[in-house]
Amino acid sequence: MKRFVAFALGIAVGLALVRVLRRRASAPVPAVQDPRAEELARKLADTRAAGAPVQTGEAPGPEAEAARAASDVEVDEARRRVHEEARATAEQMRRAGGADEPGA
């Protein structure tokens, strides 16, 4: 009988705790208006009114594709140059400190 009373009491306490926690979670949080949000909304409206392009996810034009291709070539050349310099430096370090080579 004592087990049943302890079990029932545990269930009752658990349910009461769940109700208290649900009330706290569902209590409405007072909305605080951020003054920065109003300023950003005004700037956005001004930009749209001025006719400035707004990013919509459309495909870029041919000029953008050409610029991107040129940029890719520059990046590849820079990457290749950096790797060559790194290999040369690593080779110099190997020659200078032969005892520090891995596997030696």
C-alpha positions as CSV (number, residue, x, y, z in Angstrom):
1,M,0.0,0.0,0.0
2,K,2.9,2.4,0.8
3,R,4.3,1.8,-2.7
4,F,1.0,2.8,-4.3
5,V,0.7,6.0,-2.2
6,A,4.3,6.9,-3.1
7,F,3.7,6.2,-6.8
8,A,0.4,8.2,-6.8
9,L,2.1,11.1,-5.0
10,G,5.0,11.0,-7.5
11,I,2.5,11.2,-10.4
12,A,0.7,14.1,-8.8
13,V,3.9,16.1,-8.2
14,G,5.0,15.3,-11.8
15,L,1.8,16.5,-13.3
16,A,1.8,19.7,-11.2
17,L,5.4,20.4,-12.3
18,V,4.4,19.9,-16.0
19,R,1.5,22.3,-15.6
20,V,3.7,25.0,-14.0
21,L,6.3,24.7,-16.7
22,R,3.7,24.9,-19.5
23,R,2.2,28.0,-18.0
24,R,5.7,29.7,-17.9
25,A,6.4,28.6,-21.5
26,S,3.1,29.8,-22.9
27,A,3.1,33.1,-21.1
28,P,3.3,35.9,-23.7
29,V,6.5,37.8,-23.8
30,P,6.1,41.5,-24.1
31,A,7.2,42.7,-27.5
32,V,10.0,45.2,-27.3
33,Q,10.3,47.3,-30.5
34,D,13.9,47.6,-31.6
35,P,14.5,51.1,-33.0
36,R,17.1,49.6,-35.4
37,A,14.4,47.5,-37.0
38,E,12.4,50.6,-37.9
39,E,15.5,52.3,-39.3
40,L,16.3,49.3,-41.4
41,A,12.7,49.1,-42.7
42,R,12.8,52.7,-43.7
43,K,16.2,52.3,-45.5
44,L,14.8,49.3,-47.4
45,A,11.7,51.2,-48.4
46,D,13.9,54.2,-49.6
47,T,16.2,51.8,-51.6
48,R,13.2,50.2,-53.3
49,A,11.6,53.5,-54.0
50,A,14.9,54.8,-55.6
51,G,14.8,51.9,-58.0
52,A,18.0,50.2,-56.8
53,P,18.2,46.6,-57.8
54,V,17.2,44.2,-55.0
55,Q,18.8,40.8,-55.0
56,T,16.1,38.3,-56.0
57,G,18.2,35.2,-56.8
58,E,18.0,35.7,-60.5
59,A,20.8,34.4,-62.8
60,P,23.6,36.9,-63.3
61,G,24.1,38.6,-66.7
62,P,26.9,37.9,-69.1
63,E,29.1,40.7,-67.6
64,A,28.9,39.1,-64.2
65,E,29.8,35.7,-65.7
66,A,32.9,37.2,-67.5
67,A,34.0,38.9,-64.3
68,R,33.6,35.7,-62.3
69,A,35.6,33.7,-64.9
70,A,38.4,36.3,-64.8
71,S,38.4,36.2,-61.0
72,D,38.6,32.4,-61.1
73,V,41.7,32.6,-63.3
74,E,43.3,35.1,-61.0
75,V,42.5,32.9,-58.0
76,D,43.9,29.8,-59.7
77,E,47.1,31.6,-60.6
78,A,47.5,33.0,-57.0
79,R,46.9,29.5,-55.6
80,R,49.4,27.9,-57.9
81,R,52.0,30.6,-57.0
82,V,51.5,30.1,-53.3
83,H,51.8,26.3,-53.6
84,E,55.0,26.6,-55.6
85,E,56.5,29.0,-53.0
86,A,55.4,26.6,-50.2
87,R,57.0,23.6,-51.9
88,A,60.2,25.5,-52.4
89,T,60.3,26.6,-48.8
90,A,59.6,23.1,-47.6
91,E,62.4,21.7,-49.8
92,Q,64.8,24.3,-48.3
93,M,63.8,23.3,-44.8
94,R,64.3,19.6,-45.6
95,R,67.8,20.3,-46.9
96,A,68.7,22.5,-44.0
97,G,67.5,20.2,-41.2
98,G,67.9,16.7,-42.6
99,A,67.6,15.1,-39.1
100,D,64.1,16.5,-38.6
101,E,62.6,14.7,-41.6
102,P,59.7,12.5,-40.8
103,G,60.6,8.8,-41.0
104,A,64.3,9.5,-40.6
